Amino acid sequence: MLDPKVFKAYDVRGLYGSELDEEGARAIGRAFVEVFGPKRIAVGHDMRLSSPSMAEAAIAGAAEAGADVLELGLVGTEMVYFAVGELGLDGGIAVTASHNPKEYTGLKIVREGALPVGGESGLLEIRDRAAAGNGTRANGTVEPYDIWPGFVERVLSFVDVDAVKPLKVVIDAANGMAGAMLPPVLEHLPQLEVVRCYFEPDGTFPNHEPNPLLPENREFIVAKTLEEQADFGVAFDGDADRCFFVDDSGEFVPGDFATALFAESVLAKEPGAKIIYDVRASWAVPQTIEAAGGVPLINRVGHAFIKHRMREEHAAFGGEVSGHYYFRDFSQADSGVVPFLLMLELLSKRGQKLSEILRPFRERFFITGELNTPVEDVDATLRALEERFGAEGRITHLDGLSVDADDWHFNVRPSNTEPLLRLNLEALDPELMERKRDEVLAVIRGEA
C-alpha cells in the first residue's frame, strides 16, 4: 500500500495499513536509491509498533537497489542525521511518524550531509519511481551499526558538563524516543535530580500523544513542573528531535524566546557567529543576537530551507518557532537533546531562575503564537491583507506576507498541505497586540 498523498512537503507520513505499509516502505527504500544513487546509507526506526517491520522493508528495498545499509535499530531521528553526517554516508532513512498519533507511520529521508529530501528536493521523484515498480536488482549489504557511543559523546560536547549544577528537572518523554535516548546522556550528569515521566518507549502512547505543541498535551508537564517545584520542565515529541520547555513558574517557553536564549549561549562560545531564525519569530531573537555580537539572518520556515541556509552561511545555530533547533556541529541537523543540555548549562552559569531570565522578553514582547484559520482563497486573502496593512509598515514576501511597523509586525503564511493561513503577530504593547491581532484576523476571516 502506497497512497500518493503520504508524500508531504518534508517527509512521508500516513495511516499504517490503509495509506502506507511494508510493501510501500520497500518501494520507497528502493526508489530512494534509484533516484539518488547512494552507495552507503543508514536506516533507523522509532518505537511505533509498525516501525521495526517498516524499517526492515525499507532496508530490503534499498539493498535490493544496490545500496549498502547500516542498520541502526531503535534510534531517534537526530541519531540517523548524526550517523549520515558523522560517518560520511550518502543518505539515510528514519522510519518515524514524528509527533503524529499512534495510527501513523512514516519516513524521513536525507541525502549526503544529512540534507533533507522534501517535496522540492527529490521526494516527488521518489514517489513517482516507487509507484512505477521494480527496477534492476543489484543486492547491497546490510550490517548492524552501533551509533550510540558516538552520539552521546557528540551531544555532550556542546556543553561544559562540569559546569552543570544540581538542578531539578522534570522530563516528559511521552513514551517516545526521548525515553531511550536520554538515559545514557543523563548518566554523565549524576548531579541532576531528574523526575522521569513516561520514559518507557511505547508506540501505543498510553498517556498522551507525543505532540507538545498541542496545549492539551502540555497540561501534564506544566502541572508536574509546579508540583515538583522543579527548575524547569521539558517535553519531547515522538521521535525526540524537538523539545519544549516550561519554566519554574509553569509557563510555557515560546520557541522564539528559547531560540534567543540558545543564540546567546552559542555566541558566548563563538563570538560573531551567524544565527538563522524564521520569519515568524519575535523581535526578541534578532535583537538578542545583535546585542550578543552575532549576525541574525532571517529565513523561510522549514527544516529544508534552514539547513540549506546554514550550510550556505556556515551559521553556527538556527532556531524555529516550532521548536526545531539546528547546530552546525551536529551535521547542521536539528536535535532535541542538545537544546535540553544547553538549557541546563545556561541556568547553571547564570544562577537565575528561568522565569527571571525570560522576564525581560515577556515584559517587552507580546506575541500571539501561531493562529491558524481555514480560508477559501489563499491568494485573494493575502492580497487583501497586503492592501489593508501594507501602508502601515515595510512589506516583504520571503515566506507568505510579512508587514513590519515600528511597534508591531506580523507574518501570514499559507499551509503546505491545506487551505489554511497561519498568523504570527507581535507588538510592543499588550493592548496593541490584541487590537492588531483582531484586525488582521477579521480580514483573514472575511469579516472586515
VOVOKE-599046 format. One record per residue (C-alpha): x, y, z negated. Coordinates in steps of 0.2 Angstrom, whole numbers, padded with zeros to 4 digits, always signed. Layout:
REM VOVOKE-599046
XYZ ...
REM end
This chain:
REM VOVOKE-599046
+0000+0000+0000 +0007+0017+0005 -0006+0031+0006 +0002+0045+0016 -0004+0058+0003 +0008+0051-0010 +0022+0061-0002 +0021+0078-0011 +0032+0094-0010 +0046+0087-0021 +0043+0068-0023 +0032+0053-0021 +0018+0051-0033 +0001+0042-0033 -0010+0029-0041 -0002+0012-0044 -0010-0001-0033 -0023+0009-0024 -0011+0023-0017 +0006+0015-0019 +0013-0002-0024 +0028-0013-0022 +0026-0015-0004 +0026+0004-0002 +0041+0006-0013 +0051-0007-0002 +0046+0003+0013 +0051+0019+0006 +0068+0012+0000 +0071+0005+0017 +0066+0021+0026 +0077+0032+0015 +0092+0023+0020 +0087+0023+0039 +0084+0041+0039 +0099+0047+0029 +0111+0033+0031 +0118+0032+0014 +0132+0019+0011 +0130+0018-0009 +0115+0024-0019 +0109+0022-0037 +0092+0017-0042 +0085+0018-0060 +0067+0017-0067 +0057+0024-0082 +0046+0015-0094 +0030+0014-0085 +0023-0004-0084 +0024-0004-0065 +0042+0004-0064 +0053-0012-0065 +0044-0021-0051 +0043-0004-0041 +0062-0002-0044 +0066-0019-0038 +0056-0017-0022 +0064+0000-0018 +0081-0008-0021 +0077-0023-0010 +0071-0011+0004 +0087+0000+0003 +0098-0016+0003 +0089-0023+0017 +0093-0007+0027 +0111-0009+0023 +0115+0001+0008 +0125-0005-0007 +0114-0002-0023 +0120+0002-0041 +0106-0004-0052 +0105+0007-0067 +0090-0001-0075 +0079+0009-0088 +0086+0027-0087 +0079+0044-0087 +0078+0054-0071 +0093+0065-0075 +0103+0050-0078 +0100+0045-0059 +0105+0063-0054 +0121+0061-0065 +0126+0045-0058 +0124+0051-0040 +0135+0067-0043 +0147+0059-0055 +0151+0043-0045 +0151+0052-0028 +0137+0042-0022 +0127+0046-0006 +0110+0046-0014 +0098+0039-0027 +0081+0035-0032 +0072+0037-0049 +0056+0027-0050 +0045+0038-0061 +0029+0047-0061 +0036+0060-0072 +0023+0068-0084 +0008+0060-0074 -0005+0049-0083 -0001+0030-0086 -0011+0025-0070 +0003+0033-0059 +0019+0028-0051 +0031+0037-0040 +0049+0040-0034 +0061+0055-0035 +0074+0054-0021 +0090+0063-0020 +0104+0063-0007 +0123+0066-0009 +0127+0078-0023 +0110+0074-0031 +0101+0087-0019 +0083+0083-0019 +0074+0076-0004 +0057+0085-0003 +0044+0090+0010 +0056+0102+0018 +0072+0092+0017 +0068+0074+0024 +0053+0067+0014 +0041+0068+0028 +0053+0059+0039 +0055+0046+0026 +0035+0045+0026 +0034+0043+0045 +0048+0030+0045 +0041+0020+0031 +0024+0019+0040 +0032+0013+0056 +0038-0003+0048 +0054-0013+0048 +0069-0008+0057 +0085-0018+0059 +0091-0029+0045 +0109-0026+0038 +0110-0033+0020 +0119-0022+0007 +0124-0027-0010 +0115-0025-0027 +0125-0024-0043 +0121-0018-0061 +0130-0002-0067 +0130+0005-0085 +0129+0024-0083 +0125+0026-0102 +0143+0030-0109 +0147+0042-0096 +0130+0051-0098 +0131+0053-0117 +0149+0059-0116 +0144+0072-0102 +0129+0079-0111 +0138+0081-0127 +0152+0091-0118 +0140+0105-0116 +0141+0110-0135 +0153+0110-0149 +0147+0095-0159 +0156+0100-0175 +0148+0117-0175 +0130+0110-0176 +0124+0112-0194 +0112+0100-0203 +0096+0107-0196 +0079+0098-0197 +0071+0094-0180 +0055+0086-0175 +0056+0077-0159 +0041+0071-0149 +0047+0058-0136 +0029+0055-0131 +0033+0036-0129 +0043+0041-0114 +0061+0040-0109 +0067+0053-0122 +0065+0039-0135 +0078+0028-0126 +0090+0042-0121 +0091+0052-0137 +0097+0039-0150 +0114+0036-0143 +0116+0055-0142 +0110+0058-0160 +0122+0045-0166 +0136+0059-0163 +0126+0071-0174 +0124+0062-0190 +0122+0079-0199 +0105+0082-0192 +0089+0077-0201 +0078+0071-0186 +0060+0067-0188 +0057+0054-0173 +0040+0054-0166 +0034+0041-0153 +0051+0035-0149 +0046+0018-0143 +0045+0019-0124 +0028+0013-0119 +0020+0015-0102 +0003+0015-0109 +0006+0031-0118 -0004+0026-0133 -0003+0043-0142 -0004+0056-0129 +0000+0060-0111 +0018+0064-0108 +0015+0082-0102 +0019+0095-0115 +0013+0109-0103 -0005+0105-0107 -0010+0113-0123 -0019+0098-0130 -0003+0088-0129 +0007+0101-0139 -0005+0101-0154 +0005+0086-0161 +0022+0094-0160 +0016+0111-0167 +0007+0103-0182 +0021+0091-0186 +0034+0105-0185 +0024+0115-0198 +0021+0100-0209 +0039+0095-0209 +0045+0114-0211 +0057+0110-0198 +0069+0122-0190 +0061+0118-0173 +0052+0105-0163 +0055+0099-0146 +0043+0089-0135 +0049+0079-0119 +0039+0075-0104 +0038+0057-0097 +0055+0055-0088 +0063+0067-0101 +0070+0079-0088 +0061+0093-0096 +0059+0098-0114 +0048+0111-0123 +0052+0120-0139 +0041+0125-0154 +0049+0137-0166 +0049+0136-0185 +0033+0146-0186 +0024+0133-0175 +0024+0145-0160 +0027+0138-0143 +0043+0145-0134 +0039+0150-0116 +0051+0143-0103 +0057+0160-0098 +0061+0165-0116 +0071+0149-0118 +0080+0152-0101 +0086+0169-0108 +0092+0161-0124 +0102+0147-0114 +0109+0160-0102 +0116+0169-0117 +0124+0153-0123 +0131+0149-0106 +0138+0167-0104 +0147+0166-0121 +0157+0152-0114 +0158+0158-0096 +0158+0177-0096 +0152+0185-0079 +0144+0169-0073 +0129+0169-0061 +0112+0163-0068 +0097+0159-0057 +0079+0162-0063 +0062+0160-0054 +0050+0174-0048 +0038+0170-0062 +0050+0174-0076 +0048+0188-0089 +0059+0203-0088 +0067+0196-0104 +0078+0185-0093 +0087+0197-0081 +0089+0210-0095 +0096+0197-0106 +0108+0190-0093 +0114+0208-0089 +0116+0213-0107 +0127+0197-0109 +0138+0202-0094 +0131+0189-0082 +0124+0191-0065 +0105+0187-0064 +0099+0180-0047 +0080+0179-0044 +0074+0164-0034 +0059+0154-0027 +0051+0142-0038 +0055+0124-0036 +0070+0112-0040 +0075+0110-0022 +0077+0129-0020 +0085+0132-0036 +0098+0118-0034 +0102+0124-0017 +0105+0141-0023 +0115+0136-0037 +0127+0127-0025 +0127+0142-0014 +0131+0154-0028 +0141+0142-0039 +0130+0148-0053 +0133+0141-0070 +0115+0139-0075 +0097+0140-0069 +0081+0140-0078 +0062+0139-0073 +0047+0145-0082 +0041+0127-0081 +0054+0120-0092 +0067+0114-0079 +0085+0119-0084 +0099+0116-0072 +0118+0115-0075 +0132+0117-0063 +0142+0105-0073 +0128+0092-0073 +0128+0090-0054 +0118+0106-0053 +0104+0095-0059 +0090+0098-0072 +0092+0090-0089 +0081+0088-0104 +0094+0083-0116 +0107+0097-0113 +0094+0111-0117 +0090+0102-0133 +0108+0101-0138 +0111+0120-0133 +0096+0124-0145 +0105+0115-0159 +0121+0124-0156 +0113+0141-0154 +0103+0140-0170 +0119+0134-0179 +0130+0148-0173 +0118+0162-0175 +0112+0156-0193 +0095+0163-0190 +0078+0155-0188 +0072+0153-0170 +0057+0164-0174 +0068+0178-0179 +0079+0176-0163 +0064+0176-0152 +0056+0191-0161 +0064+0205-0150 +0056+0196-0135 +0039+0194-0142 +0038+0212-0148 +0043+0219-0131 +0037+0207-0118 +0019+0202-0116 +0016+0188-0104 +0000+0179-0098 +0008+0162-0095 +0003+0154-0079 -0016+0156-0074 -0022+0145-0060 -0038+0150-0050 -0046+0140-0036 -0049+0151-0020 -0057+0148-0004 -0045+0158+0007 -0027+0159+0000 -0020+0171+0013 -0035+0183+0013 -0034+0184-0006 -0015+0188-0006 -0019+0201+0007 -0032+0208-0004 -0021+0208-0019 -0007+0217-0009 -0020+0231-0003 -0026+0233-0021 -0010+0234-0031 +0004+0237-0018 +0004+0256-0021 +0007+0253-0040 +0024+0245-0038 +0038+0238-0027 +0031+0223-0016 +0041+0208-0012 +0037+0191-0004 +0051+0180-0010 +0038+0167-0016 +0020+0172-0014 +0017+0190-0018 +0026+0200-0032 +0022+0218-0037 +0034+0227-0049 +0029+0243-0058 +0038+0252-0071 +0029+0244-0086 +0021+0229-0079 +0023+0216-0065 +0015+0200-0058 +0018+0186-0046 +0005+0176-0037 +0010+0160-0028 -0001+0148-0019 +0000+0130-0025 +0009+0117-0014 -0005+0104-0015 -0022+0113-0017 -0031+0129-0013 -0026+0137-0029 -0017+0153-0034 -0005+0154-0048 -0004+0171-0058 +0010+0176-0069 +0009+0193-0076 +0019+0203-0089 +0018+0220-0097 +0027+0230-0110 +0011+0233-0120 -0001+0220-0125 -0017+0231-0120 -0009+0235-0103 -0005+0216-0100 -0024+0211-0104 -0031+0225-0093 -0020+0222-0078 -0022+0203-0080 -0041+0205-0079 -0039+0217-0064 -0029+0205-0055 -0040+0190-0059 -0055+0200-0053 -0048+0202-0036 -0042+0183-0036 -0060+0178-0040 -0068+0190-0028 -0076+0200-0042 -0068+0216-0038 
REM end
